Each structure stands twice: as structure tokens, then as C-alpha cells.
Amino acid sequence: MEIESLVRSLSCPSLLALNSSPQLVDDVLQYAATHAKKREAYWHHKTLTPVDVGTGGLRTTPAEVLHELGVATTLLTASPLSQVARHWAAVRYCATLTRNSGRLALTPDANEVVYHHKVTQSEQLGIGLALVVAKRVLRQQYRGWTFHAVDAEVALKAGFVDGVGAVESVSRTKKRPDYILLGHHATKARRRMKIVILECKGTHQSPSFIHGQLARAAVQVEALSVGGQHPPSLMVASHLTQAGITAYVLDPPGDDELWSGDDDELDGLLSTTPEDQFWRPRTAAPIEHEARQAPTGVPSPADEADPDLAEELPPGAPQVFDIPEQQRGWFTQILTRAVAATALLFAGNSEAASGYATPRQRGTEDPAFQPGLFDLDPAWATSSAGTFALPNGLSAEGTRHRAPLGRGRVLEVFRGVESRLYRELADGRIGAYLRDAPSFFGRRAAMPTDGSVYSFGRDGTVLVVRALDGDD
């Protein structure tokens, strides 16, 4: 495939099929009931309900999926070359998604990778696809709201001192969710905040494998409570094939709102720096048989099959991370500051991003006990942000990376934040950023016709991919 054709394909609108039904709920419950005989954690799941996803699926582009993946995984790259590594989602996976008979699908090359690469690929693409689906579903449910993704590890690290270390080294993280979606809505009188817990899954295996993934997800989204109530959540598992991708979605209900107040109250809340808390998670209480959501169907062979050990829930009941009722404001601070840090890191400014982190999040409290998430870069790489001109007179502050392609051609990837929003974040004006970000999406630039691919997020982030001559 010519590189110009590859880049153009990133902007091709494609149909992402959606599946959510009472039958899917029953299949997931049946899997949980079958495997709870060996792993009690499967009993500790939220009540599952279908989502109204319509009949036509949703239209998206590969660029939008990679954009969501890139922003969401910004905080997960700890290395001296993290500024380069943060481009990895766009560069590594830019040749994995295409359009097949109008549907979003895997490319032949992506479908042919060996097993252990497929696991990583399905996990990463599953994150991007889940965020596209979740934000679209939530915009339909909550008109006028804007949702920002926060890695759950970031929020929990600031509050809990037991069992919240590095993701890859703590088996109990398999019982915790992937992301917290922070929603913001403004009226003339009030500013409102809500959270939705999101668990993302993906697989190349048969569709029945989705049942086990969603059964485990139903346990993970139950792991957080605020004021004694579990927030609403979404579970999205994507089935990846060359013929087309289908996202399976379930919608466990929950308590709705996190915080509300007027402009002055929000600005006052966000202008203060939250301190680390020293709570400990508790073990979930046993669920009485009468309170369990029971399946109605007969187990299928897929329900009886043992899951991949890498996917299996650890033994024992899951842990629950309880945010006290009186700490709703603190949790709002933690989440909004994580949103700000994520956007700044996406733009390449680690120095400004680290100012939004608590000592434990930075790893300065006790690096051996709690590895940092924000303080990732050496002094010579604290900021690589520069101005990038967008169409229609707009601009973004961010960083670009070029990869040689041979024959004098290069692939350029730019990631950044619209200039005015970037300045608000760099100056510590988070409230202004939350208010202004949706308006940027409304006045975003028209797509040019020069072969470049532009993706604009409702959080003000921008992803640009283009092929250039080496001397451009």
C-alpha cells in the first residue's frame, strides 16, 4: 500500500457495528454464574442492562479511534524518551484499521500478526474503540455534556495506599476498571460534574469470548464507590476481524452526579491543590443469593470453557475503593487535574503537567512503594511543545514526530491542544478550559484536501497525520 493511500484511509468514515440486547445480558450472566463456582469474584458484578444503540451502528474513522487511544494512554509511558513514545499509538496502529464494504475493519496485515502481538493489539484498539463508543452513547444520554477520559490508576493512586501500585505488577488491578469518564455540563447558573466508569475489552477470538470479557468487566466497574453509591458505568468489548468490527456494549446503572456549583464555586474548588489521602480499599461483602442477578438461559459450551489465564480474575472477592461522601469535592479536584495533565502531556509539556499531580502521583512521596505516573521525563525533555498551524486560521500547541519511510518520504504525526485552551491549562485555569473546550470543537477547522488527516476532540486535543517529502 502506498503511504498516501494509507494516510487517506485514516480519514475514511466507516460503520462500527454495535450490539446490545437482553440476550447479550443473559449470555454474560450465564458465563458469570458458571465461572463463579471456581472464582467467587464473578458474583460481585453490577446489574447489567442493554444500551439503546439503534440499528445502524455509529460512523467513525480510524483516525478518531487512534486519537482517543493516544489521549487515553498518554499517562502510561514512563521512559526517558516518553515524548517520542507517546506517538506510538498513532504510529504503530495507523495501518491496523481500514474500511471493508463500508464497515470499520482490521487490515489484512493487522489480522495476520502472531498471537502475543494480537493480545496487545486487541487491548490497545479495544481502548480506542471503547472510548469512541462510550462518548457517543453518553452524548445521546446526556445532551450538552462533554466527557474526558481519566486513567483509573491516576485517581486511585492519590487516595489509596494499599494495592494501587504499577498496573503491570499488581494482580488485583484485574478487578479494577480502566477509565473514569469525567463529564462536565454548564448552564447559566450551574456547573455540574458526573462520572461514568468505563471498562474496555477487545479480542480477535470468536464472539462468544466476549461473554467472559464482559463478565469480568462487570466485576471491575463495581470496584469504585462515591459516598456509598456506585457510579453509572459502561462496558465495551470489541470483536476485531477483517470482515468488520463489532462493539458489544452493556450499561450497568448507578448513582448519577458527582458535584455541582456555580462558576465561582467551581473556580474556587479547582484553584486549590488537593492532598494525597491515605485510605485503604475494603474487601467486597458477600452477595446474598437473593440479590444476585440470575441468568435465564441454559449454559452454552462457550460458557463452560475456561478463560485464558491472562484474562482470569484473581481468587477471592474483589476490593472496593470507597470515596467518602464528604470528599466529593476532593475527587472532583483529582479528576479535573488529571484531565488537565493528560491534555498537557498529549501536547508534550510534561513540566506543566506535573504541577497538576499530587506527590504520590508524581512518585515523590515514596517512589519504591508507589511508582510515579506524572513525573516521567528528564529535565531535557520537559517540554517539546511548539505552534502548529491548523486550517481556517486556528492553531494548536503540541509536538510532532517524523518517521522515515524510504525514498525520501516521511510520516509526520502531530499531537497537541488548541492554542487558547493550551494556554488556559498551562496557566492553571482549569475551569476556563472546561468551559471553553466544547466551543473549540464547534468551530474546528474544515478538513483540508491536501491528503493530511485531522482529528479534533471535544477536549480540544488535535491529531494530525500526513506524508511529506523529507525536505518539507
Beta strands, then each sheet from edge to edge (+ up, - down):
strand 1: 14-19
strand 2: 58-60
strand 3: 97-100
strand 4: 103-106
strand 5: 146-151
strand 6: 179-186
strand 7: 191-203
strand 8: 224-226
strand 9: 233-239
strand 10: 246-250
strand 11: 259-261
strand 12: 282-283
strand 13: 319-323
strand 14: 386-389
strand 15: 395-406
strand 16: 409-418
strand 17: 453-456
strand 18: 461-469
sheet 1: 2+ 1- 10- 9+ 7+ 6- 5+
sheet 2: 2+ 1- 10- 9+ 7+ 11-
sheet 3: 3+ 4-
sheet 4: 8+ 13+ 12-
sheet 5: 14+ 15- 16+ 18- 17+
end
